[in-house]
Amino acid sequence: MLRYTLRRLASAIPTIFIIVTLSFFMIRLAPGGPFDLERPIDPLIMANLNRAFNLDAPLWSQYLTYLGNLMQGDLGPSFTRRDFTVNDLFAAGLPVSILLGSLALLLAVVLGVIFGALAALRQNTSLDYAIVALATFGITTPNFVVAPLLSLFFGVVLGLVPAGGWSSANPAYWVLPIATLALPQVAVIARLVRGATIEALRSNHVRTARAYGLPARTVVVKHALRAAMLPAVSYLGPTAAGLLTGSVVVETIFGIPGIGRYFVQGALGRDYTLVMGTVVVIAGFIVVFNLIVDLLYTLLDPRVRYD
C-alpha cells in the first residue's frame, strides 16, 4: 500500500506539470493584459509595470521563472491586488473555503447515504418516489437559484440565520452557504447509493448471506451498503476537491471571503498569477482526493488490492 501511494504521488508530478504548462500558455493567449484599462496608461508607466512584474521578458523566460518560483512554493504577486501576493490571498481565503466545503461534504455524505439507502430498502413505495423526486429537483436546480431562495426565506422572511456576510466566530453565518453547497451533492449521492444498493441487494453474495440467516441489519450494512458505496466514493473524489476549493456562485452571493471567486476574478482581470495559483491548488486537491478514493476502495471491496 505504501509503495502504491508513493508511486501515485510520483506520477502526479508530471500530471500537475502538464496542467501548469497548458494553463500558463492558454491564459497568455487570451486577448488583453493585466494592466489594460478603458483609459490607456501612459506608455512609460506601462513599460515600468511590465518590467516590475517581469512581463517584458520573453514568454519562455516568464514560464521558466514561474516554474522555478512554484517549486519553491511561491505563487507570485497578484497583478490586480497589488498589495498582496497570491500566497497571501490563499492563506486568508483557503481556510474559509475548506471549512465550508468540508462541512458541506460531510453533510452531503451522511444525508445522501441515508436517503439513498432508505429509498432502496423501500423501493417502489411512496418514500422511494418522494426521495427520487427531491433528488431530481436537487440535481436540476442550480446554486444560483437555491442560494437566493434560501437567503430570502430563512434569512429575510424567517430571520433564523444571517442572509449574507461572513464571521468565522459565528456558526450562524455558515448555515446557508453549507446548505447551498450540500443540497445538490446530497441529491447526487442519494441517487447513486439508491441504484447501487438495489443492485447489491440482488447480488448473489447478499442472497447467500440472507440464506444463512444473518440479521437483516447485518446484511444491509455490512454487505449491501458497503458494496453500494463504491459509486458514491468514486464520485466524491473530484467533488470533494471542488467543494474544498470554494464555489464562485455561493461565495459571491453570500459575501464569503473564500478562494472560489478568485478564479473568475483573475480571469476577467487577466491576473495571470492568481488564475495559475487557483489552477495549481485545484489540481493538487484533485490528485490527493483521487488517491484517497483509490485507497478507500481497498476498505470497501476486499477484491481490490494494490501492490
C-alpha angles and dihedrals in degrees: 000000000000091000091050091049093051091047092052092048090050091050089051091066096071089042092057090042091056092046092050092047095049092044093048095055096037093055089049091052091061113100119257133029140245093265099044111122135175087251110053117242121234107272092235092053090046091051091051092049092050090049093048092053095038092245092131091066121094114277093247090053091051089050094052091046091052092049091050092051092045092055087057092050094255112135092185134238123312112247096204098036096047097176090063139055121223088251090057092050093048093045088059100037105034096067089054093050092045092050094051094039095050093049091046090049092050091049092047093050095047096045095037093053093045095048093042093050093046091050091050094047091048096041116175093010129117090261091055093048092048093050093046091049093049091046091051090050091049093050096048098043111084125222094247088064098040096047098057091043093052091044092050097045104037098027106036107020101035097022092212096134136010112283093219145342130076139258122169090201097053115063090195088079090057098058103080097040091049092047091049092050094044102045099074091043091051088054095049095045092047091054092047094047093045094053094042093046093052090051092046093050088057095048123111098245092054091049089050091051090052091048090055088058099248114166114269091240092055092047093050100041103035100034116017100032093042091056091042092058093070097082091044092050090050090053093048095064100077091024092060091049091051094048096046093050093053138248120262092209097049095041092048096047095047096036095241118168096225130129098252092090094050094077095058093038091049093048093049092046094042088238094165099186094046091052092046092048091053091049092051093049094047092046090050092051092048092051093048096046094045087055091049090051091052091050092049089057089070090057095047100039117038090196091068115088130169120204 
